Amino acid sequence: MPLEFPNPSRSFDEARNAVRFIGHDGMFAVPFFIEAEALTATSRNGPEPAEAACLAAFDAARHSIHTSARKLYSGGRRTTYTITAADMR
């Protein structure tokens, strides 16, 4: 079964400085993080607080983030996956 993202929820994880979101592979929840650097590098939101800027950038790039998440997930099973700026190229 392919990795899907039926729940649009996402949240900012201050400790990791990343946005957390969940994918689903059948009945299994698959946790993902995308580093703030990967989001803000492409953002043009100006001087917003980190959380607001990252969440806005995530929403704007959701499709490409999900594509990168699927590629990362296809590389093998892990407990969590972290998308970096290099993964977004």
C-alpha positions as a Markdown table, in Angstrom:
| # | Residue | x | y | z |
|---|---|---|---|---|
| 1 | Met | 0.0 | 0.0 | 0.0 |
| 2 | Pro | 1.4 | 3.4 | -0.9 |
| 3 | Leu | 2.2 | 6.1 | 1.6 |
| 4 | Glu | -0.7 | 8.5 | 1.9 |
| 5 | Phe | -1.3 | 11.8 | 3.8 |
| 6 | Pro | -5.1 | 11.8 | 4.5 |
| 7 | Asn | -4.8 | 14.1 | 7.6 |
| 8 | Pro | -3.6 | 17.6 | 6.7 |
| 9 | Ser | -2.6 | 18.3 | 10.4 |
| 10 | Arg | 0.9 | 19.6 | 11.0 |
| 11 | Ser | 2.6 | 21.2 | 14.0 |
| 12 | Phe | 5.7 | 23.0 | 14.8 |
| 13 | Asp | 8.2 | 21.1 | 17.1 |
| 14 | Glu | 10.2 | 23.8 | 18.8 |
| 15 | Ala | 12.7 | 21.3 | 20.2 |
| 16 | Arg | 13.6 | 19.9 | 16.8 |
| 17 | Asn | 13.0 | 23.2 | 15.0 |
| 18 | Ala | 10.9 | 21.4 | 12.5 |
| 19 | Val | 7.4 | 20.8 | 11.3 |
| 20 | Arg | 5.9 | 17.4 | 12.3 |
| 21 | Phe | 3.3 | 15.6 | 10.1 |
| 22 | Ile | 2.1 | 12.1 | 9.8 |
| 23 | Gly | 1.8 | 9.8 | 6.8 |
| 24 | His | -0.1 | 6.5 | 6.7 |
| 25 | Asp | 1.0 | 3.2 | 5.2 |
| 26 | Gly | -2.1 | 1.1 | 5.5 |
| 27 | Met | -2.9 | 1.0 | 9.2 |
| 28 | Phe | 0.6 | 2.2 | 10.2 |
| 29 | Ala | 1.2 | 5.9 | 11.2 |
| 30 | Val | 4.5 | 7.1 | 9.9 |
| 31 | Pro | 5.9 | 10.2 | 11.6 |
| 32 | Phe | 7.8 | 12.8 | 9.6 |
| 33 | Phe | 9.7 | 16.0 | 10.4 |
| 34 | Ile | 10.8 | 18.6 | 7.9 |
| 35 | Glu | 13.6 | 20.9 | 9.2 |
| 36 | Ala | 12.8 | 24.6 | 9.4 |
| 37 | Glu | 15.8 | 25.3 | 7.3 |
| 38 | Ala | 14.3 | 23.3 | 4.4 |
| 39 | Leu | 11.1 | 25.3 | 4.7 |
| 40 | Thr | 12.4 | 28.8 | 5.3 |
| 41 | Ala | 15.0 | 28.6 | 2.5 |
| 42 | Thr | 12.2 | 28.7 | 0.0 |
| 43 | Ser | 9.9 | 31.0 | 2.0 |
| 44 | Arg | 9.3 | 34.6 | 1.2 |
| 45 | Asn | 7.2 | 35.4 | 4.3 |
| 46 | Gly | 9.3 | 38.1 | 5.7 |
| 47 | Pro | 10.1 | 38.5 | 9.4 |
| 48 | Glu | 7.4 | 36.3 | 10.9 |
| 49 | Pro | 8.1 | 34.2 | 14.0 |
| 50 | Ala | 9.7 | 30.9 | 13.2 |
| 51 | Glu | 6.6 | 28.8 | 13.9 |
| 52 | Ala | 4.3 | 30.9 | 11.7 |
| 53 | Ala | 6.8 | 31.1 | 8.9 |
| 54 | Cys | 7.5 | 27.4 | 8.9 |
| 55 | Leu | 3.8 | 26.4 | 9.0 |
| 56 | Ala | 3.0 | 28.8 | 6.2 |
| 57 | Ala | 5.9 | 27.5 | 4.1 |
| 58 | Phe | 4.8 | 23.9 | 4.8 |
| 59 | Asp | 1.2 | 24.7 | 3.6 |
| 60 | Ala | 2.5 | 26.4 | 0.5 |
| 61 | Ala | 4.8 | 23.5 | -0.4 |
| 62 | Arg | 2.7 | 20.6 | 0.9 |
| 63 | His | 2.6 | 18.7 | -2.4 |
| 64 | Ser | 6.4 | 18.7 | -2.9 |
| 65 | Ile | 7.0 | 17.9 | 0.8 |
| 66 | His | 4.8 | 14.8 | 0.5 |
| 67 | Thr | 6.6 | 13.8 | -2.7 |
| 68 | Ser | 10.0 | 14.1 | -0.8 |
| 69 | Ala | 8.5 | 12.2 | 2.1 |
| 70 | Arg | 7.4 | 9.3 | -0.2 |
| 71 | Lys | 11.0 | 9.1 | -1.7 |
| 72 | Leu | 12.5 | 9.1 | 1.8 |
| 73 | Tyr | 10.1 | 6.5 | 3.0 |
| 74 | Ser | 10.8 | 4.2 | 0.1 |
| 75 | Gly | 14.5 | 4.0 | 1.2 |
| 76 | Gly | 13.6 | 1.7 | 4.1 |
| 77 | Arg | 11.7 | 1.6 | 7.3 |
| 78 | Arg | 12.6 | 3.8 | 10.3 |
| 79 | Thr | 10.9 | 5.0 | 13.4 |
| 80 | Thr | 10.9 | 8.6 | 12.2 |
| 81 | Tyr | 11.9 | 10.4 | 9.0 |
| 82 | Thr | 13.5 | 13.8 | 8.8 |
| 83 | Ile | 13.4 | 15.8 | 5.5 |
| 84 | Thr | 16.3 | 18.2 | 5.0 |
| 85 | Ala | 16.9 | 20.9 | 2.5 |
| 86 | Ala | 18.9 | 18.5 | 0.4 |
| 87 | Asp | 15.8 | 16.2 | 0.2 |
| 88 | Met | 13.7 | 19.0 | -1.2 |
| 89 | Arg | 15.9 | 19.4 | -4.4 |
